[in-house]
Amino acid sequence: MSTHSNFDDNLRQGREGEAIVTRWLQERGYGVIPSYDFTGSDGDVAPKLKFLTRSLIVPDLDVCRGGNRVWVEVKHYSHAAFNNSKQIDVHGLKAAHYRQYLQVQKATGCPVFLAIVERNTGAILIGRLDALPWFPCQCRPCQLGQPGCNAPIAKSIYCTRAAFNVVREGATNVTS
């Protein structure tokens, strides 16, 4: 399979996860601005909060209800990965995106949450990004500070699945 096909599949899968979380939020009375609607002409550029001398990648959803506003980054994974060295199920996020989202939180004064949609369980997991217990990749190259990360997404950080709040248990149809 080509890299372009993998990118397209990942983009489609990501959009499905965003739609699932958007609907879940809207069913609970939240208003949602999908940040991903503000991408490049081909939908391939991450939306950014632009300042004069820098820009920050923003999370997928700008969400509000009752005078409160938050950001929600959505990840749609097939399952929680098992971390052999810690013997726990985990979910990951690119470390660079984590740092950018914390800067967005500081610049806007609006907390950033991470929502995970698991295809194998149908569950939606949510946690406040700055309150989750993140740890670095545990693969040997990363532990030695060498190139060649073994993780599916290089240069990621991880959090135990158990640290998230399960806001929707498994569903038979994860697209609803």
N, C-alpha and C positions, 0 to 999 in steps of 0.2 A: 504494500500500500504506500502511496506517495506521501511525502510530508504535507503537500497541499490538501490531500484527502483527510489526513489526520487533523489538520488545522480546521477544516470545514466540519468534520465530525465533532471535534471539541467545541467549536463555536455553536453548532446546533444543540449539542448537549447542554452547554452553558445557558443558552437562551431558554431551553425547556425548564431548567432549574429556576431561572429568574421568573418565568411565567408562573411556575408553581408557587413560589414564595410571594410574588405579587398578588396572586389571587387569594392566598391564605391571609395576607395582611388586609386586603380590601374587604374580605368577608368579615373581618373584625373591626371595620369602620375606619381603617387607615386610608389616607390619601397617599398616592405613590407617584413620584416622577421617576420613570425609568431612565437613569443616567445614560444607559447604553444606547438610547435613542440619539444621543449627541456624539456619535462617532464619525469617523472619516467618511468620505463619499462612498467607499466600499464597505463600510461597517467594520473596518479593520484597525481603527485607531482608538486607543483607550480615551474616554472622555476625561478632560482635565479641568481643574480649577486653576485659572491663569492669573499670575501676578506679573508685574513689570519685568522682573528678572528671573522668574522661575515658574514652574507649573507643577501641579500635583495630580496624580491619577486619583480620581474619585471612585468611591464604591458604586456598585451597580444601581442601588435604589436610594432615592431621597424620599424619606417617609415622614408623614406628620399625622397627628391626631391630638385634639384637645389642647392646642397651643404648644405642643412639644414636637420637636423635630429631631430625627436621627438619620444616620446613614446605615444602609445594610449592604454588605458585600455577600454575594451568593456564590456558593460552590455546589456543583452537582457531581457527586462521585458515585461510582458503582457500589462501593462499600468502604468501610473503615479499614485502613491498612493495619496489619499486625506488626508492631515494633518488637523484634526479637530480643533486643538488648534490655528493654524495659518490660517485656511480656505484657503489653497492653495494646488495645485498639486505639489508633490515632487518626487524626485528620491533619492535613498540611496546608500551608500557604507559603507563597514565595516571600522570602524575608524582605526583599526590596519593597514589595507591595504592602506588607505589614507596616514598615517604616513610613511609607507614603500615607497610608490611611491614618496613622497616628498624627501625622502632620496636618491632615485634613481636619481631624477632630479638634486639634489645637487651634487651627486657623478659623474654623467656623463656630466653635463652641458647641458643636453637636456630636454626641457620642456615636461611635461606629460599632456596629454589631456584625458578627459573622453568622450567616445562615448556611447550613449544610443540608442538601437534599441527598438522601441515600437511596439509590435505585433498588438495591437488594432488599431493603427493609421498608421503603416507602416513607420513612420517618423524616421529619424536619427537625433539625437541631439548631439552637440559637445560643450565642454567648456574646457578651460584650468583649470586644477585641482586647482592650487594655486590662481586662480582669481575668482572662484565661491564662492558665499556666503553660506558657510556651517553652519549648526546649529545642536546641539545635539538632540537626540531622545526626544520627548515631552511626552512619556507615563509616568504615575504616578510613577512606580517604578524607572525609570531613573531620574525623577525630584527629587525624595527623596533620590537618591543614594543607592537604594536597589536592590537586585537581582530580577529576574523575569521580565525582559523586555518583553513588549507586542508586540514589532515589529516583523515582519516576519523574519528579519535577526537581531539577537541580536547584541548589541554594535555597532550600525551603526550611521553614521552622514547623514544629509539630505541637499538637495539643492532644491530650487524652480525650477520647470520645466521651468518657464519663463526666468530663468537666462542663459539657454543654447541657443546656436545658432541652429536653425532648418536648417540643411544643405540639407535635403531631406524631402520634404513633404510626406504625406501618399502615399503609393503605393498599388495597388491592389494585388500585389504579393510581400510579404516582403522578399522572399528568393532570389530576384534578385538584 
